[in-house]
Amino acid sequence: MIKSIDHILIAVKNLEESSLQYEKVLGLKPTWRGKHPSLGTENILFPLENLYLELIAGTSEGFLADQVNDHIKENGESIFGIALEVENIEEVFQSKEYSNFQNIKITSGEGINLDSGAKREWKNIMLPKESTRGVFTLLIEHTSGILPKYESFENDQVERLDHIVINSNDPDGLIELYRDTYGIRLALDQYVEKWGGRMLFFRTNQTTIEAIGINNDADKPIDTAWGLAWTTKDIKKMHARLVSEGVEISDVKDGRKPKTLVATIKSHTCNVPTLLIEHLK
């Protein structure tokens, strides 16, 4: 039922400052600065090839603003959650896969561009955190409006999200949620001895949800959206640009996956562990 990962949300304290940081990291200007009048939040959006990045802040009173602000108090600026796009949200709501979710409902949402006044509308289901194992998760069906996109991506810019990393203390429960409920394909389930846990890959819309599953004695199963890995066409050119703009980044080295080059971005990410990848041909 899940069509794609629609967007990744990062909770931030100051939208303008955080946007300037990610403009350097991505090498891109945002195409949308908006507000959610009914939710008390404002956002800045960067549309990439396979999804968009949303920086979100609580700026007034509202249900979502409370969640964003509580997240920052508990975790600091970091990944806030994941939005999963569906074809028909009414069918999802009525499906047996979601019948065990308590107190869910379909609501209408809208975002208004603060620069142009343009409007985007959607229907969504905010899944309860006790059912999503701690990760804020939104199911969304876009109904009207267009998010302006870039015409192309230069060699020293980020072009897509390669994967998002989730840490879990209950890998079997995570599979039950992401594969059996969300319907996202499980492409890899591998035990990694040096970690003492499992590596899980769930794949959709050319993006991977990479989960590191290590069982522990915690009172309840919990997952944490932890880090992001971005791809670029030419990592050496992007590395040079980032260094010139004052972004701290490690040296480029061979990646764990064959035919990849990687570097770790160590600043300007709103505390999100961030990897840069080039896939070699």
C-alpha positions as CSV (number, residue, x, y, z in Angstrom):
1,M,0.0,0.0,0.0
2,I,3.0,2.3,0.5
3,K,3.8,4.0,-2.8
4,S,7.0,5.7,-1.6
5,I,8.9,7.5,1.1
6,D,7.4,10.9,0.5
7,H,9.6,13.0,2.7
8,I,11.9,13.0,5.8
9,L,11.3,15.5,8.5
10,I,14.0,17.1,10.6
11,A,12.9,19.0,13.7
12,V,14.7,22.3,14.1
13,K,14.7,25.3,16.5
14,N,15.3,28.1,13.9
15,L,14.1,27.5,10.3
16,E,16.2,30.3,8.8
17,E,19.5,29.2,10.4
18,S,18.8,25.5,9.7
19,S,17.9,26.3,6.1
20,L,21.2,28.1,5.6
21,Q,23.1,25.0,6.9
22,Y,21.3,22.6,4.6
23,E,21.7,24.9,1.6
24,K,25.4,24.3,2.1
25,V,25.1,20.6,2.7
26,L,22.8,20.0,-0.3
27,G,24.2,22.7,-2.5
28,L,20.6,23.7,-3.2
29,K,18.2,26.5,-2.3
30,P,14.8,25.5,-0.9
31,T,11.8,25.8,-3.2
32,W,9.1,26.2,-0.5
33,R,8.8,28.1,2.7
34,G,5.5,27.4,4.2
35,K,3.2,27.2,7.2
36,H,0.6,24.8,8.5
37,P,-2.1,27.1,9.9
38,S,-4.0,24.4,11.8
39,L,-0.9,22.6,13.2
40,G,1.2,25.5,14.5
41,T,4.2,24.7,12.4
42,E,6.3,26.2,9.6
43,N,8.6,24.4,7.2
44,I,11.2,24.7,4.5
45,L,11.4,22.1,1.7
46,F,14.1,20.8,-0.5
47,P,12.8,18.5,-3.3
48,L,15.2,15.9,-4.4
49,E,15.0,13.2,-7.1
50,N,13.2,10.6,-5.0
51,L,11.7,12.5,-2.1
52,Y,11.9,15.8,-0.3
53,L,13.6,17.0,2.9
54,E,11.4,19.0,5.3
55,L,12.9,21.2,8.0
56,I,10.0,21.8,10.5
57,A,9.7,24.0,13.5
58,G,6.9,24.7,16.0
59,T,6.1,28.4,15.7
60,S,2.7,28.8,17.3
61,E,0.1,26.7,19.2
62,G,-1.0,23.5,17.6
63,F,-0.9,19.7,17.9
64,L,2.1,19.1,15.6
65,A,4.0,22.1,17.0
66,D,3.7,20.5,20.5
67,Q,5.1,17.2,19.1
68,V,8.0,19.0,17.4
69,N,8.9,21.0,20.4
70,D,8.7,18.0,22.7
71,H,10.9,16.1,20.4
72,I,13.6,18.9,20.4
73,K,13.4,19.1,24.2
74,E,14.0,15.3,24.5
75,N,16.4,14.7,21.6
76,G,17.7,18.1,20.4
77,E,17.5,18.9,16.7
78,S,17.4,15.6,14.9
79,I,15.3,13.5,12.5
80,F,11.7,13.9,13.6
81,G,10.0,11.4,11.4
82,I,9.1,9.8,8.1
83,A,6.1,10.5,5.8
84,L,5.0,7.5,3.6
85,E,3.0,8.3,0.5
86,V,-0.1,6.1,-0.3
87,E,-2.2,5.9,-3.5
88,N,-5.6,5.9,-1.7
89,I,-5.7,6.8,1.9
90,E,-9.3,5.8,2.3
91,E,-8.4,2.2,1.3
92,V,-5.5,2.2,3.7
93,F,-7.7,3.4,6.5
94,Q,-10.2,0.6,5.9
95,S,-7.6,-2.2,5.3
96,K,-7.0,-5.0,7.7
97,E,-3.3,-4.1,8.0
98,Y,-4.2,-1.0,9.9
99,S,-7.2,-2.4,11.9
100,N,-5.1,-2.8,15.1
101,F,-4.1,0.9,15.1
102,Q,-6.0,2.7,17.8
103,N,-7.6,6.2,17.4
104,I,-6.4,6.9,13.9
105,K,-8.4,9.1,11.5
106,I,-8.0,10.7,8.2
107,T,-7.5,14.5,8.4
108,S,-7.1,17.1,5.7
109,G,-4.0,19.3,5.7
110,E,-2.7,22.3,3.8
111,G,0.5,24.2,3.4
112,I,0.7,27.8,2.3
113,N,3.8,29.2,0.7
114,L,4.8,32.3,2.7
115,D,6.5,33.8,-0.4
116,S,4.0,33.2,-3.2
117,G,0.8,32.4,-1.3
118,A,0.5,29.1,-3.3
119,K,-1.3,26.3,-1.5
120,R,-0.7,22.5,-1.4
121,E,-3.3,20.2,0.1
122,W,-3.3,16.6,1.2
123,K,-5.0,13.9,3.3
124,N,-3.0,12.2,6.0
125,I,-3.1,9.8,8.9
126,M,-0.8,10.5,11.8
127,L,-0.1,7.1,13.2
128,P,0.3,6.8,17.0
129,K,3.8,6.5,18.2
130,E,2.9,3.5,20.4
131,S,2.0,1.7,17.2
132,T,5.0,2.9,15.2
133,R,7.5,1.9,17.9
134,G,8.5,5.5,18.6
135,V,9.2,6.9,15.2
136,F,6.8,9.7,14.1
137,T,5.1,8.3,11.0
138,L,2.7,10.0,8.7
139,L,0.7,8.4,5.9
140,I,0.0,11.0,3.2
141,E,-2.0,11.3,-0.1
142,H,-1.4,14.6,-2.0
143,T,-4.5,16.0,-3.4
144,S,-3.7,19.4,-5.0
145,G,-0.9,21.9,-5.5
146,I,2.7,21.4,-6.7
147,L,6.0,21.6,-4.9
148,P,8.4,23.4,-7.2
149,K,11.3,21.2,-8.2
150,Y,14.8,21.8,-9.6
151,E,15.4,21.4,-13.3
152,S,18.6,19.4,-12.8
153,F,21.4,18.6,-10.3
154,E,25.0,19.7,-10.6
155,N,27.9,17.4,-9.9
156,D,28.6,19.1,-6.6
157,Q,25.0,19.0,-5.3
158,V,23.1,16.3,-3.5
159,E,20.6,14.6,-5.9
160,R,18.8,12.0,-3.9
161,L,18.5,10.2,-0.5
162,D,20.3,6.9,-0.7
163,H,19.0,5.6,2.7
164,I,17.8,6.5,6.1
165,V,19.2,4.6,9.1
166,I,16.9,3.4,11.9
167,N,18.1,1.9,15.1
168,S,15.9,-0.8,16.7
169,N,16.0,-3.0,19.8
170,D,13.5,-5.5,18.3
171,P,14.3,-6.4,14.7
172,D,11.5,-9.0,14.4
173,G,8.9,-6.4,15.5
174,L,10.4,-3.9,13.1
175,I,9.9,-6.4,10.2
176,E,6.3,-7.0,11.3
177,L,5.7,-3.2,11.1
178,Y,7.6,-2.2,7.9
179,R,7.1,-5.3,5.8
180,D,3.8,-6.8,7.1
181,T,1.9,-3.6,7.9
182,Y,3.4,-1.0,5.6
183,G,4.0,-3.5,2.8
184,I,7.6,-2.3,2.2
185,R,9.8,-4.9,0.6
186,L,12.4,-6.5,2.9
187,A,15.4,-6.8,0.6
188,L,18.0,-7.9,3.2
189,D,18.0,-9.6,6.6
190,Q,21.6,-10.3,7.6
191,Y,23.2,-11.0,11.0
192,V,26.4,-8.9,11.6
193,E,28.6,-10.6,14.1
194,K,30.7,-7.6,15.0
195,W,27.6,-5.7,15.9
196,G,25.9,-8.6,17.6
197,G,22.7,-7.7,15.7
198,R,21.0,-7.7,12.4
199,M,21.1,-5.4,9.3
200,L,17.7,-5.0,7.6
201,F,17.1,-3.3,4.3
202,F,13.6,-2.2,3.3
203,R,13.4,-0.8,-0.2
204,T,10.9,1.5,-1.9
205,N,11.1,4.3,-4.6
206,Q,14.8,3.7,-5.0
207,T,15.4,4.6,-1.4
208,T,16.4,2.2,1.4
209,I,15.3,2.1,5.0
210,E,18.4,0.6,6.7
211,A,17.7,-0.8,10.1
212,I,20.3,-1.8,12.7
213,G,18.5,-4.3,15.0
214,I,20.1,-5.3,18.3
215,N,18.0,-7.0,20.9
216,N,18.3,-5.6,24.4
217,D,16.5,-5.8,27.7
218,A,14.6,-2.5,27.4
219,D,11.1,-2.5,28.8
220,K,9.5,-2.0,25.4
221,P,10.4,-2.2,21.7
222,I,11.5,1.1,20.4
223,D,13.0,2.4,17.1
224,T,14.9,5.7,16.5
225,A,15.3,7.4,13.2
226,W,19.0,8.1,13.4
227,G,20.9,9.1,10.3
228,L,20.8,10.0,6.5
229,A,22.9,9.1,3.6
230,W,22.9,11.4,0.5
231,T,24.1,10.7,-3.0
232,T,26.0,13.0,-5.3
233,K,27.3,12.6,-8.9
234,D,30.9,13.6,-8.0
235,I,31.9,13.3,-4.4
236,K,35.3,14.9,-4.9
237,K,33.8,18.0,-6.4
238,M,31.2,18.2,-3.7
239,H,33.9,17.6,-1.0
240,A,35.8,20.6,-2.4
241,R,32.7,22.8,-2.4
242,L,31.8,21.8,1.2
243,V,35.3,22.5,2.5
244,S,35.3,25.9,0.7
245,E,32.0,26.8,2.4
246,G,33.2,25.9,5.9
247,V,31.5,22.6,6.2
248,E,33.4,20.0,8.2
249,I,33.7,16.7,6.3
250,S,36.0,13.7,6.5
251,D,38.3,12.6,3.7
252,V,36.8,10.7,0.8
253,K,37.4,6.9,1.1
254,D,36.1,3.6,-0.4
255,G,32.7,2.7,0.9
256,R,31.6,-0.6,2.5
257,K,29.6,-1.3,-0.6
258,P,31.7,-2.1,-3.7
259,K,32.0,0.6,-6.3
260,T,31.2,3.4,-3.8
261,L,33.1,6.4,-2.4
262,V,31.9,7.9,0.9
263,A,32.6,10.8,3.2
264,T,31.1,11.8,6.6
265,I,29.6,15.3,6.9
266,K,30.3,16.4,10.4
267,S,28.7,19.9,10.6
268,H,25.7,21.9,9.3
269,T,23.3,18.9,9.6
270,C,21.2,19.8,12.7
271,N,22.9,17.0,14.6
272,V,21.8,14.3,12.1
273,P,24.6,11.8,11.4
274,T,25.2,12.2,7.7
275,L,27.0,10.2,5.0
276,L,27.8,11.3,1.5
277,I,27.9,8.7,-1.2
278,E,29.0,8.5,-4.9
279,H,28.0,5.3,-6.7
280,L,30.7,4.5,-9.3
281,K,29.8,3.1,-12.7
